[in-house]
Amino acid sequence: MRPAGLEPATPGLGNRCPESVTGQPATTYDAGEKPLTDLLTYFSQKHPDLASVVEAWPGLADAVRARIVGIVEGAGLETGN
């Protein structure tokens, strides 16, 4: 253990998560946040109209959300590409 300075001494990694960290997104703590942030940033720059829909989404009434989803689904576009 190193001598204490201005910061408190830490007795090892006792404050770390006991689980091992892997490359598996399901077991890491930052699973999905970074890719989602990158994706939203990309779409907000390329499609400002979509960004305004995403920004407004939490305040929209359920009926309005359902209509928007219905319009998108009714467009018959392939998803997941």
C-alpha positions in Angstrom: 0.0 0.0 0.0 1.4 3.4 -0.9 1.7 6.2 1.7 -1.3 8.5 2.0 -1.0 11.9 0.4 -3.7 14.4 -0.2 -6.2 11.8 -1.5 -7.4 9.0 0.8 -5.5 5.8 0.6 -7.3 3.0 -1.3 -6.7 -0.5 0.0 -6.8 -2.1 -3.5 -9.7 -2.5 -5.7 -12.3 -3.2 -3.0 -14.6 -0.5 -4.4 -14.7 -2.2 -7.9 -17.4 -4.5 -9.2 -16.7 -8.1 -8.1 -17.8 -9.3 -11.5 -15.2 -9.7 -14.3 -15.5 -7.2 -17.1 -15.8 -8.8 -20.5 -16.4 -7.7 -24.1 -19.9 -9.0 -23.9 -22.4 -6.1 -24.0 -24.8 -7.9 -21.7 -22.3 -8.0 -18.9 -20.5 -4.7 -19.1 -21.7 -1.6 -17.4 -21.7 0.7 -20.4 -23.6 -1.7 -22.6 -25.3 0.2 -25.4 -24.9 3.8 -24.2 -22.1 4.8 -26.4 -23.4 3.3 -29.6 -26.8 4.8 -28.9 -25.3 8.2 -28.3 -23.2 8.0 -31.5 -26.3 6.9 -33.5 -28.5 9.7 -32.1 -25.7 12.2 -32.8 -25.4 11.0 -36.3 -29.1 11.1 -37.0 -29.5 14.5 -35.4 -26.9 15.9 -37.7 -28.1 14.2 -40.9 -31.8 14.4 -40.2 -32.7 17.4 -38.0 -36.4 16.7 -38.5 -36.0 13.2 -36.9 -34.0 14.8 -34.1 -37.0 17.1 -33.3 -39.3 14.0 -33.2 -36.9 12.2 -30.8 -36.6 15.3 -28.6 -40.4 15.7 -28.5 -41.2 12.0 -28.0 -41.3 11.9 -24.1 -43.9 14.7 -24.0 -46.2 13.4 -26.8 -49.5 11.9 -25.9 -49.8 8.1 -26.2 -52.3 8.5 -29.1 -49.9 10.7 -31.0 -47.0 8.2 -30.5 -49.2 5.4 -31.7 -50.1 7.4 -34.8 -46.5 8.1 -35.6 -45.6 4.4 -35.1 -48.5 3.4 -37.3 -47.4 5.8 -40.1 -43.9 4.4 -40.0 -45.1 0.8 -40.0 -47.7 1.5 -42.7 -44.9 2.9 -45.0 -43.9 -0.8 -45.6 -40.2 -0.1 -45.3 -37.8 -2.8 -44.3 -36.5 -2.3 -40.8 -33.3 -3.5 -39.2 -31.0 -2.6 -42.0 
